[in-house]
């Protein structure tokens, strides 16, 4: 797929979501597929199965992991 095709697909997805043709979860799933294809094509990186599994678990976002990391560390003044 070309850069323009990826761009057009992402615009189409965002338009469909904005116009309520897609639900939030469907929009995110389809957008992730496109972004993974871009990453694979341009960076030569394939998403790992463990990365995909982690994202489906509640509270597994990068923000939540960062908060958990810092919450468990005592900060000395």
Helices and strands as residue ranges (DSSP letters): H 3-18, H 24-43, H 49-56, H 62-71
